[in-house]
């Protein structure tokens, strides 16, 4: 007599919910600023899912006040996927830059204001580029918050939105989930930062390889303002920075440097973090690695010679630290950046 055992169905595993990325469209937008964020996120998604099939997917859509195509100054027409009335929630909202005067678009697309306010309350990350920042300001989301915009519109922006803390000296600002980028180039830098947050450093490195001529470090304090870090002019820290930049190739003990500048180690760490958002050791490491990248790109020195020149007595240790920071070996980095250099031959 045959005995049949019932086959127990496996409990389905729910895949992670896709990241809903919504791009607001309006007439006279700069096409690149509308498409680039999604293209970079797609690249990150593909890179991460290649090693982790359960990584979050991207669900991208374009929104407008109606379903009519939107024209850009370049002559391209972009078709909205839906209207803002049809979309209840977005994880990421992108606000492209506008060509020249944004006032006509702000008037025509006034319906975006309450929608943006609802999305902000739901915790959406918002990325505004150039004069696209005006929509966040119109919604009151930037009141008493840091923001930036295209340099050509600084004075008018300050006049129109006096409650906004305009940071003219910064290309990128962050206030919680609100990000402002002064230009398309600044937005690309910002997207690498967000990719690292969403998918990790490996995916961010892959994005950098595809969209930049070289692999980059995190934001520099001179270009990026975050409400999470306060930057203070600290003359003693500046002097220590100069010393590190003059002596990075030598063997260095951070405790000796702290003593040289009259600090205890605890105070030295604290003052550096307050001024630069990183410890003295992290600053030294960044200085060394930045110089190593320059030499890998522009010199014919061997990896061992570059390691010694940049303060690493062991080439293997240098390669390990370089790989940990940039996700690639020094040799692969050299091959990548040199392959992308323009040649007239």
C-alpha positions in Angstrom: 0.0 0.0 0.0 1.5 3.3 -1.0 1.6 6.0 1.6 1.5 9.6 0.5 2.8 12.4 2.7 1.3 15.8 2.1 3.8 18.4 0.8 3.9 21.3 3.2 4.0 24.6 1.3 6.9 26.8 2.3 5.9 30.0 3.9 6.4 32.7 1.3 9.1 35.2 2.1 7.9 38.8 1.5 10.4 40.7 -0.5 11.3 44.2 0.8 8.9 46.9 -0.4 10.3 48.8 -3.3 11.6 52.4 -2.8 9.0 54.7 -4.3 11.0 57.5 -6.1 8.8 60.3 -7.4 10.1 63.0 -9.7 7.9 66.1 -10.0 7.7 67.6 -13.5 7.0 71.1 -14.6 7.5 73.1 -17.8 11.0 74.5 -18.3 12.7 71.9 -16.1 16.3 70.9 -16.8 16.0 67.3 -18.1 19.3 66.1 -16.6 18.3 67.1 -13.2 15.0 65.1 -13.6 16.6 61.9 -14.9 20.0 61.7 -13.2 18.9 60.9 -9.6 16.9 57.9 -10.8 19.6 56.7 -13.2 22.1 56.8 -10.3 19.7 54.9 -8.0 19.1 52.3 -10.7 22.8 51.8 -11.0 23.1 51.3 -7.2 20.2 48.9 -7.2 21.8 46.7 -9.9 25.2 46.7 -8.2 23.7 45.7 -4.8 21.3 43.1 -6.1 24.1 41.4 -7.9 25.5 40.4 -4.5 22.3 40.6 -2.5 19.1 39.5 -4.4 17.0 40.7 -1.5 18.2 44.3 -1.8 15.5 46.9 -2.2 14.3 47.6 -5.7 13.5 51.1 -7.1 10.0 51.9 -8.3 10.3 55.2 -10.1 7.5 57.4 -11.4 7.1 60.9 -12.8 4.3 63.1 -11.5 2.6 66.3 -12.6 -0.7 68.1 -12.1 -2.1 66.4 -15.2 -1.0 63.7 -17.6 0.2 66.1 -20.3 3.9 65.9 -21.4 6.2 68.5 -19.9 8.6 70.4 -22.1 12.3 71.1 -21.3 14.5 73.9 -22.7 16.4 71.3 -24.6 13.3 70.3 -26.6 12.7 67.0 -24.9 9.2 66.2 -23.7 8.8 64.1 -20.6 5.6 62.2 -20.0 4.2 62.1 -16.5 3.3 58.6 -15.1 0.6 59.9 -12.9 -0.8 63.0 -11.2 0.1 64.0 -7.6 -3.5 63.4 -6.7 -3.1 59.7 -7.6 0.0 59.1 -5.5 -0.4 59.0 -1.7 3.2 58.2 -0.6 6.7 58.5 -1.8 10.0 57.4 -0.1 12.1 59.9 -2.2 10.8 63.0 -3.9 13.0 64.7 -6.6 12.5 68.3 -7.5 14.4 69.2 -10.7 16.0 72.5 -11.5 14.2 75.1 -13.6 15.7 77.1 -16.4 15.8 80.8 -15.5 12.9 82.4 -13.7 11.0 79.8 -11.5 8.0 82.1 -10.7 5.7 81.0 -13.6 6.2 77.3 -12.7 5.6 78.0 -9.0 2.3 79.7 -9.9 1.2 77.0 -12.4 2.1 74.1 -10.2 0.8 75.5 -6.9 -0.9 72.1 -6.3 2.5 70.7 -5.5 2.7 72.7 -2.2 0.1 70.8 -0.1 1.3 67.5 -1.6 4.9 68.2 -0.6 3.7 69.1 2.9 2.0 65.7 3.2 5.0 63.8 1.9 7.2 65.6 4.4 4.9 64.7 7.3 5.2 61.1 6.2 9.0 61.2 6.3 9.9 61.3 2.6 13.4 62.2 1.6 13.3 65.3 -0.6 16.0 66.3 -3.1 15.7 69.7 -4.7 18.1 71.0 -7.3 18.9 74.7 -8.1 15.7 76.7 -8.4 13.6 73.6 -7.7 14.4 74.4 -4.1 11.8 77.1 -4.4 9.0 74.5 -4.2 10.3 73.4 -0.8 10.5 77.0 0.3 6.9 77.7 -1.0 5.7 74.8 1.1 7.3 76.4 4.2 9.4 73.3 4.7 12.6 75.3 4.7 11.6 77.9 7.3 14.4 78.3 9.8 16.3 75.5 8.0 19.5 75.7 6.0 19.2 75.7 2.2 21.0 76.6 -0.9 20.1 77.2 -4.6 21.8 78.2 -7.8 24.1 81.2 -7.3 22.4 83.3 -9.9 19.1 83.2 -7.9 20.6 83.9 -4.4 19.4 87.5 -4.0 15.9 86.9 -5.3 15.6 83.7 -3.2 16.7 85.6 -0.1 14.1 88.3 -0.8 11.3 85.9 -1.5 12.0 83.5 1.4 13.5 85.5 4.3 12.6 82.8 6.8 15.0 80.4 5.1 18.6 80.2 6.3 20.3 80.5 2.9 23.8 79.1 2.9 25.5 80.8 0.0 28.9 79.3 0.6 27.6 75.7 0.4 26.8 73.6 -2.7 24.7 71.1 -0.7 22.7 71.4 2.5 20.8 68.9 4.6 18.1 69.6 7.2 16.8 66.2 8.3 15.3 64.6 5.2 15.4 67.8 3.2 18.4 68.1 0.8 19.2 71.0 -1.4 21.8 71.0 -4.2 23.0 74.2 -5.9 23.6 72.6 -9.3 23.3 69.3 -11.2 27.0 68.5 -10.4 26.3 69.1 -6.7 23.2 66.8 -7.0 25.4 64.0 -8.4 27.7 64.3 -5.4 24.6 64.2 -3.1 23.2 61.1 -4.8 26.4 59.2 -4.1 25.9 60.1 -0.4 22.3 58.9 -0.5 23.3 55.7 -2.3 25.8 54.9 0.4 23.0 55.5 3.0 20.5 53.3 1.1 22.7 50.5 -0.3 26.1 50.8 1.3 29.6 51.8 0.3 30.0 49.0 -2.3 27.0 50.3 -4.4 28.2 53.9 -4.0 31.6 53.0 -5.4 29.9 51.4 -8.4 27.9 54.5 -9.0 31.1 56.6 -8.8 32.8 54.4 -11.4 29.9 54.9 -13.8 29.2 58.6 -13.3 32.5 60.2 -12.2 35.9 60.3 -13.7 37.4 59.2 -10.4 36.4 57.5 -7.2 35.6 60.2 -4.6 35.6 60.7 -0.9 32.7 61.9 1.2 31.7 65.5 1.3 34.2 68.2 2.2 33.1 70.6 4.9 33.6 73.5 2.5 30.9 72.2 0.1 28.4 70.4 2.4 26.3 71.8 5.2 24.5 69.4 7.4 22.3 70.2 10.4 23.8 67.1 12.1 27.4 68.6 12.2 28.4 72.0 13.3 31.6 73.5 11.8 33.5 75.9 14.0 36.5 78.0 13.0 39.2 76.6 15.3 42.6 78.1 14.7 44.4 75.3 16.6 42.7 72.6 14.5 43.6 74.5 11.3 47.3 74.5 12.4 47.1 70.8 13.2 45.6 70.2 9.7 48.4 72.1 8.1 50.9 70.0 10.1 49.2 66.8 9.0 49.3 67.9 5.3 53.0 68.8 5.6 54.0 65.6 7.4 51.6 62.9 6.3 54.4 60.9 4.6 56.2 60.4 8.0 55.4 57.9 10.7 52.9 59.7 13.0 51.6 59.0 16.4 48.4 60.9 17.0 49.1 61.2 20.7 52.4 62.9 19.9 50.7 65.4 17.6 48.1 66.1 20.3 50.8 66.8 22.8 52.7 69.0 20.3 49.6 71.3 20.0 48.8 71.3 23.7 45.9 68.9 23.7 45.0 65.7 25.6 43.9 62.9 23.2 40.3 63.3 24.3 40.3 67.0 23.7 42.1 66.6 20.4 39.5 64.2 19.2 36.7 66.4 20.3 38.0 69.6 18.8 38.6 67.8 15.4 35.1 66.3 15.4 33.6 69.7 16.2 35.5 71.4 13.4 35.6 68.7 10.7 33.2 65.9 11.7 36.1 63.4 11.9 38.9 62.4 14.3 42.5 63.4 13.8 43.3 59.9 12.7 40.5 59.9 10.2 41.7 63.2 8.9 45.3 61.9 8.6 44.0 58.8 6.8 42.0 60.8 4.4 45.0 63.1 3.6 47.2 60.1 2.9 44.6 58.4 0.7 43.9 61.5 -1.2 47.6 61.9 -2.0 47.8 58.3 -2.9 44.9 58.7 -5.4 46.7 61.6 -7.0 49.9 59.6 -7.4 48.1 56.6 -8.7 46.5 58.7 -11.4 49.4 61.0 -12.3 52.6 59.2 -11.5 54.3 56.0 -12.6 55.5 55.1 -9.1 54.9 51.5 -8.0 52.3 50.7 -5.4 55.0 50.1 -2.9 56.6 53.4 -3.6 53.3 55.2 -3.3 52.6 53.4 0.0 55.9 54.7 1.5 55.4 58.2 0.1 52.0 58.4 1.8 53.1 57.2 5.2 52.4 53.5 4.9 55.5 51.3 5.6 53.7 48.2 4.4 52.3 48.0 0.9 49.9 45.2 1.8 48.5 47.3 4.7 48.1 50.3 2.4 46.2 48.2 -0.2 43.9 46.9 2.5 43.1 50.4 3.8 42.7 51.8 0.3 40.3 48.9 -0.6 38.3 49.4 2.6 37.8 53.1 1.8 37.2 53.0 -1.9 36.0 49.4 -2.6 38.8 48.7 -5.1 42.5 48.0 -5.0 45.1 50.7 -5.8 46.0 48.9 -9.0 42.4 48.6 -10.2 41.9 52.2 -9.3 44.9 53.3 -11.4 43.6 51.2 -14.3 40.1 52.7 -14.0 41.0 56.4 -13.8 43.7 56.2 -16.5 41.3 54.4 -18.8 38.9 57.4 -18.4 41.5 60.1 -19.1 41.0 61.7 -22.5 43.7 60.9 -25.0 44.2 62.6 -28.3 46.3 59.7 -29.7 
